[in-house]
Amino acid sequence: MNSSHTIIRALLRTEKGVRLQDDKKYLFSVSKSANKIQIKKAVEDIYKVKVLNVNTQMVPGKLKRVRTQLGRTPDWKKAVVTLKEGQKIDLA
């Protein structure tokens, strides 16, 4: 069984992630093999909050070039976690 810290990789502090926090939604980078139930349990375990909903999305890697070599950044998975009313993740 995976631990909560291997499922949740990072809380994404991007422009979109900060904008979603007004609606009690938080953006996370998660393990590619994690499902919505595992993500919900991991967020509740780490941050001690109640999760209402989890939406996931696979993000394909981008094509990058360094001089003449072509390569790709890795694919990754993100999750938008909606918290129940009155819940908040303390970012300080």
C-alpha positions in Angstrom: 0.0 0.0 0.0 1.3 3.5 -0.9 1.8 6.0 1.8 0.0 9.4 1.6 3.3 11.2 0.9 4.0 9.1 -2.2 0.5 9.7 -3.6 0.6 13.4 -3.1 3.7 14.8 -4.6 3.2 18.6 -4.2 0.6 21.3 -3.7 0.9 23.4 -6.9 1.3 27.1 -6.3 0.6 28.3 -9.8 -1.6 31.2 -10.9 -4.5 28.8 -11.6 -4.0 27.0 -8.3 -4.1 30.2 -6.3 -7.2 31.4 -8.2 -9.0 28.1 -7.5 -8.4 28.5 -3.7 -11.2 31.2 -3.6 -13.6 28.4 -4.4 -12.2 26.0 -1.8 -10.3 24.0 -4.5 -6.7 23.1 -4.3 -4.4 21.8 -7.1 -2.0 18.9 -6.4 0.6 17.0 -8.4 -0.1 13.3 -7.7 1.3 9.9 -8.6 0.2 8.7 -12.1 -1.1 5.4 -10.7 -3.2 6.9 -7.9 -7.0 6.9 -8.2 -9.5 9.4 -6.8 -10.2 7.4 -3.7 -6.5 7.1 -2.8 -6.0 10.9 -3.4 -9.0 11.8 -1.2 -7.7 9.6 1.7 -4.1 11.0 1.3 -5.3 14.7 1.4 -7.5 14.0 4.4 -4.6 12.2 6.2 -1.9 14.8 5.5 -3.9 18.0 5.9 -6.6 16.9 8.4 -9.5 18.3 6.3 -12.7 16.8 4.8 -12.7 16.4 1.0 -15.9 16.8 -1.0 -14.8 16.0 -4.5 -11.6 15.0 -6.5 -11.1 15.6 -10.2 -8.0 14.3 -12.0 -6.4 15.0 -15.3 -3.4 13.5 -17.1 -1.0 16.2 -18.4 1.1 15.1 -21.4 4.8 16.0 -21.4 6.0 18.8 -23.7 8.5 18.4 -26.5 11.7 20.1 -25.6 14.9 20.7 -27.6 18.5 21.4 -26.4 20.6 22.3 -29.3 20.1 19.5 -31.8 18.7 16.9 -29.4 14.9 16.4 -29.1 13.4 15.1 -25.9 10.2 15.2 -23.8 9.3 16.2 -20.3 7.6 13.4 -18.5 3.8 12.9 -18.4 2.2 13.7 -15.0 -1.1 13.7 -13.3 -2.8 16.6 -11.5 -5.8 16.6 -9.1 -8.2 19.4 -8.2 -9.5 18.7 -4.7 -12.6 20.4 -3.5 -13.0 20.8 0.3 -16.2 20.8 2.3 -17.6 24.1 3.5 -15.6 25.6 6.4 -12.5 23.5 5.6 -9.2 25.1 4.7 -5.6 24.0 4.1 -3.1 26.2 6.0 -0.3 27.2 3.6 1.8 29.2 6.1 
